[in-house]
Structures are given as structure tokens and as C-alpha cells.
């Protein structure tokens, strides 16, 4: 679940996913990946146990901390594979431009 409220450029966002087997028991898939698409369609892939941004709370519960660097609609897709756990979850979030900051420098 994402935090409520507006998301601004260069603000960390935590994306979360829960994976479970056919009996609805939490389970760790063989592979877990998060595909992130910026507003221009550029894809970034995060892989569990390869990328530090993608971690695990406990069995079946994963997260990825991303920092959007531009405003617009961002799309994400979790994918997992393994016996009885092949799933995909998708969604999106909107990133707002901050009129007070441009390229990480304050206008004040």
C-alpha cells in the first residue's frame, strides 16, 4: 500500500506486493521482479536479491523503494514465478511537479 497524499518529484515511494500460493498462504516465489515505467515509457527493472531497492518484510511480502525523478504518471508491474505462485500485479501513481524546486535546487 502506498502512503496517502501527493507525491512530488525526488520523493521516495514504497511499492509493496504480497505473494501467496493456491491455498492463499503467504509464500516466497522463486523470482520476484518489479518493472517500473516512467512517464516517457522508459523501463527500469528491479530484481529481488540483486537490487538493494527491492526487499522483503517476511514470507510473501515484498517492497521496492523508488525515487521518481520526473512528474507525470508512473506505471509499475510486479512479476513472480515459482510453483503455484506465478502472478502479476499492476498499478500506477501520479508524481506532481513542485513549483518550489527545480532539478533539486530550491527557488528560494
TIZAMI-893077 format. One record per residue: residue number from 1; residue in one letter; x, y, z of N, C-alpha, C, CB in turn. Coordinates in nm, 3 decimals. Glycine has a CB too. Example, Ala and Ser with C-alpha at 12.3 -4.5 7.8 and 13.67 -1.06 7.14 Angstrom:
BEGIN
   pos   code       n.x       n.y       n.z      ca.x      ca.y      ca.z       c.x       c.y       c.z      cb.x      cb.y      cb.z
     1      a     1.319    -0.569     0.780     1.230    -0.450     0.780     1.320    -0.330     0.780     1.131    -0.447     0.905
     2      s     1.285    -0.225     0.708     1.367    -0.106     0.714     1.290     0.003     0.787     1.408    -0.060     0.572
END
This chain:
BEGIN
   pos   code       n.x       n.y       n.z      ca.x      ca.y      ca.z       c.x       c.y       c.z      cb.x      cb.y      cb.z
     1      x     0.085    -0.118     0.000     0.000     0.000     0.000     0.089     0.124     0.000    -0.096     0.000     0.122
     2      x     0.055     0.219    -0.083     0.133     0.342    -0.090     0.082     0.441     0.014     0.126     0.403    -0.230
     3      x     0.170     0.531     0.053     0.132     0.632     0.151     0.030     0.728     0.090     0.256     0.710     0.200
     4      x    -0.059     0.783     0.170    -0.159     0.876     0.117    -0.097     1.012     0.088    -0.275     0.891     0.216
     5      x    -0.166     1.093     0.011    -0.120     1.228    -0.017    -0.049     1.239    -0.151    -0.029     1.276     0.092
     6      x    -0.007     1.358    -0.180     0.060     1.385    -0.306     0.204     1.337    -0.302     0.055     1.534    -0.337
     7      x     0.252     1.299    -0.420     0.390     1.255    -0.436     0.458     1.358    -0.525     0.400     1.109    -0.497
     8      x     0.571     1.410    -0.480     0.645     1.509    -0.557     0.772     1.448    -0.615     0.679     1.632    -0.471
     9      x     0.826     1.511    -0.719     0.950     1.468    -0.781     1.058     1.455    -0.675     0.993     1.568    -0.892
    10      x     1.140     1.351    -0.687     1.252     1.320    -0.597     1.209     1.286    -0.454     1.346     1.437    -0.592
    11      x     1.085     1.236    -0.439     1.036     1.187    -0.310     1.026     1.035    -0.320     0.897     1.251    -0.273
    12      x     1.086     0.966    -0.223     1.085     0.820    -0.226     0.943     0.764    -0.212     1.174     0.764    -0.115
    13      x     0.915     0.663    -0.291     0.786     0.594    -0.290     0.813     0.446    -0.263     0.707     0.614    -0.426
    14      x     0.735     0.386    -0.173     0.749     0.243    -0.145     0.633     0.169    -0.211     0.753     0.215     0.009
    15      x     0.666     0.079    -0.302     0.568    -0.007    -0.368     0.575    -0.144    -0.301     0.594    -0.018    -0.523
    16      x     0.459    -0.202    -0.273     0.455    -0.327    -0.200     0.373    -0.432    -0.275     0.396    -0.305    -0.060
    17      x     0.407    -0.560    -0.250     0.334    -0.671    -0.311     0.329    -0.787    -0.214     0.400    -0.715    -0.445
    18      x     0.220    -0.860    -0.220     0.205    -0.983    -0.139     0.187    -1.099    -0.235     0.082    -0.973    -0.040
    19      x     0.265    -1.205    -0.212     0.257    -1.323    -0.296     0.209    -1.441    -0.211     0.393    -1.354    -0.362
    20      x     0.122    -1.522    -0.269     0.063    -1.634    -0.197     0.043    -1.750    -0.292    -0.070    -1.595    -0.130
    21      x     0.028    -1.869    -0.236     0.010    -1.988    -0.319    -0.138    -2.016    -0.343     0.077    -2.110    -0.252
    22      x    -0.166    -2.131    -0.402    -0.304    -2.166    -0.439    -0.397    -2.179    -0.318    -0.304    -2.296    -0.516
    23      x    -0.341    -2.201    -0.199    -0.424    -2.214    -0.079    -0.430    -2.082    -0.001    -0.370    -2.325     0.011
    24      x    -0.384    -1.974    -0.062    -0.385    -1.839    -0.003    -0.286    -1.824     0.114    -0.525    -1.805     0.045
    25      x    -0.186    -1.911     0.121    -0.081    -1.900     0.223     0.033    -1.816     0.167    -0.030    -2.042     0.268
    26      x     0.085    -1.725     0.247     0.199    -1.644     0.204     0.314    -1.735     0.164     0.243    -1.546     0.315
    27      x     0.378    -1.702     0.052     0.488    -1.783     0.005     0.589    -1.696    -0.069     0.438    -1.896    -0.086
    28      x     0.714    -1.737    -0.065     0.817    -1.667    -0.140     0.832    -1.730    -0.278     0.952    -1.669    -0.064
    29      x     0.810    -1.652    -0.382     0.827    -1.704    -0.517     0.976    -1.733    -0.546     0.772    -1.603    -0.620
    30      x     0.999    -1.806    -0.652     1.136    -1.834    -0.695     1.203    -1.705    -0.742     1.138    -1.940    -0.807
    31      x     1.131    -1.625    -0.820     1.183    -1.496    -0.865     1.080    -1.387    -0.839     1.220    -1.501    -1.016
    32      x     1.128    -1.268    -0.805     1.041    -1.152    -0.785     1.107    -1.034    -0.857     1.018    -1.121    -0.632
    33      x     1.028    -0.970    -0.944     1.077    -0.853    -1.017     0.972    -0.743    -1.014     1.114    -0.890    -1.163
    34      x     1.020    -0.619    -1.015     0.933    -0.504    -1.029     0.976    -0.430    -1.155     0.938    -0.411    -0.903
    35      x     0.881    -0.408    -1.244     0.904    -0.331    -1.365     0.844    -0.193    -1.342     0.842    -0.401    -1.492
    36      x     0.923    -0.090    -1.358     0.878     0.047    -1.336     0.894     0.124    -1.467     0.958     0.116    -1.220
    37      x     0.788     0.195    -1.506     0.788     0.273    -1.630     0.767     0.420    -1.597     0.679     0.222    -1.728
    38      x     0.860     0.505    -1.639     0.844     0.648    -1.615     0.745     0.707    -1.715     0.981     0.721    -1.625
    39      x     0.707     0.834    -1.701     0.608     0.894    -1.789     0.646     0.892    -1.938     0.584     1.035    -1.747
    40      x     0.774     0.877    -1.969     0.819     0.869    -2.109     0.821     0.726    -2.161     0.957     0.930    -2.123
    41      x     0.790     0.629    -2.074     0.788     0.489    -2.114     0.920     0.416    -2.093     0.751     0.480    -2.257
    42      x     1.018     0.482    -2.034     1.146     0.417    -2.005     1.127     0.316    -1.893     1.254     0.521    -1.969
    43      x     1.174     0.195    -1.915     1.157     0.087    -1.819     1.281     0.068    -1.732     1.125    -0.043    -1.893
    44      x     1.257     0.047    -1.601     1.361     0.007    -1.508     1.314    -0.121    -1.442     1.391     0.120    -1.401
    45      x     1.403    -0.220    -1.432     1.367    -0.349    -1.373     1.446    -0.367    -1.243     1.395    -0.467    -1.472
    46      x     1.374    -0.398    -1.135     1.434    -0.427    -1.006     1.414    -0.576    -0.979     1.372    -0.339    -0.891
    47      x     1.520    -0.644    -0.935     1.515    -0.788    -0.911     1.553    -0.817    -0.765     1.610    -0.863    -1.007
    48      x     1.471    -0.900    -0.699     1.499    -0.937    -0.560     1.630    -1.012    -0.552     1.384    -1.022    -0.502
    49      x     1.709    -0.980    -0.454     1.841    -1.035    -0.424     1.948    -0.987    -0.523     1.835    -1.185    -0.425
    50      x     1.912    -0.893    -0.610     2.010    -0.831    -0.700     2.016    -0.682    -0.675     1.975    -0.860    -0.848
    51      x     1.900    -0.619    -0.661     1.892    -0.474    -0.642     1.855    -0.442    -0.498     1.788    -0.413    -0.739
    52      x     1.932    -0.352    -0.437     1.911    -0.315    -0.296     1.774    -0.251    -0.271     2.019    -0.219    -0.251
    53      x     1.717    -0.187    -0.372     1.588    -0.119    -0.355     1.473    -0.217    -0.329     1.556    -0.036    -0.479
    54      x     1.488    -0.341    -0.376     1.381    -0.440    -0.364     1.414    -0.533    -0.247     1.363    -0.521    -0.497
    55      x     1.326    -0.532    -0.146     1.350    -0.612    -0.026     1.228    -0.693     0.013     1.391    -0.523     0.089
    56      x     1.239    -0.758     0.127     1.135    -0.849     0.176     1.111    -0.822     0.324     1.175    -0.997     0.151
    57      x     0.983    -0.804     0.361     0.947    -0.788     0.503     0.950    -0.924     0.573     0.808    -0.724     0.517
    58      x     0.876    -1.017     0.515     0.867    -1.154     0.566     0.811    -1.241     0.454     0.778    -1.163     0.695
    59      x     0.779    -1.363     0.482     0.735    -1.456     0.379     0.622    -1.397     0.294     0.689    -1.587     0.443
    60      x     0.647    -1.387     0.165     0.547    -1.341     0.070     0.528    -1.191     0.058     0.421    -1.400     0.105
    61      x     0.588    -1.113     0.148     0.568    -0.968     0.149     0.695    -0.895     0.104     0.526    -0.920     0.290
    62      x     0.685    -0.829    -0.011     0.799    -0.762    -0.071     0.772    -0.614    -0.089     0.834    -0.826    -0.206
    63      x     0.879    -0.537    -0.101     0.867    -0.393    -0.124     0.981    -0.347    -0.214     0.869    -0.315     0.011
    64      x     0.960    -0.232    -0.276     1.065    -0.170    -0.355     1.056    -0.019    -0.333     1.052    -0.206    -0.507
    65      x     1.168     0.042    -0.295     1.176     0.187    -0.275     1.230     0.252    -0.401     1.265     0.221    -0.152
    66      x     1.148     0.337    -0.461     1.186     0.406    -0.584     1.175     0.556    -0.563     1.099     0.361    -0.704
    67      x     1.253     0.632    -0.638     1.251     0.778    -0.626     1.225     0.837    -0.765     1.385     0.832    -0.566
    68      x     1.100     0.868    -0.797     1.067     0.924    -0.928     1.138     1.057    -0.951     0.916     0.943    -0.940
    69      x     1.200     1.070    -1.067     1.279     1.190    -1.096     1.211     1.285    -1.195     1.413     1.150    -1.149
    70      x     1.083     1.258    -1.225     1.008     1.348    -1.312     0.860     1.338    -1.282     1.037     1.318    -1.460
    71      x     0.789     1.444    -1.315     0.645     1.445    -1.290     0.573     1.369    -1.399     0.592     1.589    -1.280
    72      x     0.452     1.326    -1.366     0.369     1.252    -1.461     0.323     1.120    -1.401     0.445     1.227    -1.591
    73      x     0.256     1.040    -1.484     0.203     0.911    -1.437     0.308     0.803    -1.456     0.073     0.874    -1.513
    74      x     0.338     0.733    -1.347     0.432     0.623    -1.345     0.353     0.493    -1.335     0.532     0.636    -1.227
    75      x     0.397     0.390    -1.406     0.332     0.259    -1.404     0.427     0.155    -1.348     0.284     0.219    -1.546
    76      x     0.372     0.058    -1.273     0.453    -0.048    -1.217     0.385    -0.182    -1.238     0.478    -0.024    -1.068
    77      x     0.468    -0.286    -1.240     0.418    -0.423    -1.255     0.510    -0.516    -1.177     0.411    -0.465    -1.406
    78      x     0.454    -0.586    -1.078     0.525    -0.691    -1.006     0.505    -0.820    -1.081     0.476    -0.703    -0.858
    79      x     0.611    -0.898    -1.095     0.601    -1.030    -1.154     0.677    -1.129    -1.067     0.655    -1.032    -1.300
    80      x     0.619    -1.247    -1.049     0.683    -1.350    -0.969     0.659    -1.485    -1.034     0.628    -1.350    -0.824
    81      x     0.755    -1.573    -1.020     0.740    -1.709    -1.071     0.779    -1.808    -0.963     0.827    -1.729    -1.198
    82      x     0.728    -1.929    -0.979     0.757    -2.037    -0.885     0.638    -2.130    -0.879     0.790    -1.983    -0.745
    83      x     0.657    -2.245    -0.820     0.550    -2.345    -0.812     0.426    -2.287    -0.744     0.598    -2.469    -0.736
    84      x     0.318    -2.274    -0.818     0.192    -2.225    -0.763     0.190    -2.077    -0.729     0.158    -2.301    -0.642
    85      x     0.290    -2.000    -0.776     0.297    -1.859    -0.737     0.312    -1.763    -0.855     0.411    -1.838    -0.642
    86      x     0.296    -1.811    -0.978     0.313    -1.722    -1.091     0.201    -1.619    -1.092     0.315    -1.802    -1.224
    87      x     0.237    -1.495    -1.064     0.138    -1.389    -1.054     0.195    -1.260    -1.111     0.095    -1.368    -0.907
    88      x     0.105    -1.167    -1.137     0.145    -1.033    -1.177     0.049    -0.935    -1.111     0.147    -1.016    -1.333
    89      x     0.101    -0.825    -1.064     0.019    -0.720    -1.005     0.062    -0.590    -1.070     0.035    -0.714    -0.847
    90      x    -0.034    -0.506    -1.107    -0.003    -0.382    -1.177    -0.072    -0.264    -1.112    -0.043    -0.392    -1.323
    91      x    -0.019    -0.146    -1.136    -0.080    -0.024    -1.088    -0.005     0.098    -1.138    -0.086    -0.023    -0.936
    92      x    -0.043     0.212    -1.086     0.023     0.336    -1.128     0.009     0.439    -1.017    -0.037     0.390    -1.261
    93      x     0.089     0.544    -1.029     0.079     0.656    -0.937     0.119     0.783    -1.010     0.168     0.633    -0.811
    94      x     0.071     0.893    -0.959     0.097     1.023    -1.021     0.201     1.098    -0.939    -0.035     1.105    -1.033
    95      x     0.298     1.157    -1.007     0.400     1.238    -0.943     0.379     1.383    -0.985     0.544     1.190    -0.980
    96      x     0.369     1.472    -0.886     0.345     1.614    -0.912     0.476     1.691    -0.920     0.256     1.674    -0.804
    97      x     0.477     1.789    -1.004     0.590     1.882    -1.014     0.580     1.981    -0.899     0.592     1.956    -1.153
    98      x     0.691     2.008    -0.833     0.692     2.106    -0.725     0.739     2.240    -0.780     0.783     2.059    -0.607
    99      x     0.657     2.344    -0.770     0.697     2.474    -0.823     0.809     2.538    -0.741     0.579     2.567    -0.826
   100      x     0.837     2.484    -0.623     0.940     2.542    -0.536     1.078     2.483    -0.558     0.900     2.524    -0.392
   101      x     1.083     2.371    -0.630     1.212     2.306    -0.653     1.224     2.269    -0.799     1.228     2.181    -0.564
   102      x     1.340     2.292    -0.853     1.367     2.255    -0.991     1.505     2.193    -0.995     1.355     2.377    -1.087
   103      x     1.514     2.072    -1.045     1.642     2.000    -1.052     1.711     1.990    -0.917     1.735     2.067    -1.151
   104      x     1.630     1.975    -0.810     1.687     1.955    -0.678     1.737     2.082    -0.610     1.797     1.859    -0.686
   105      x     1.719     2.199    -0.674     1.763     2.324    -0.611     1.642     2.409    -0.575     1.857     2.402    -0.705
   106      x     1.644     2.466    -0.459     1.535     2.549    -0.413     1.531     2.678    -0.493     1.548     2.579    -0.263
   107      x     1.413     2.727    -0.522     1.397     2.855    -0.591     1.399     2.971    -0.493     1.267     2.856    -0.670
   108      x     1.407     2.943    -0.364     1.407     3.050    -0.262     1.547     3.099    -0.238     1.345     3.001    -0.130
END
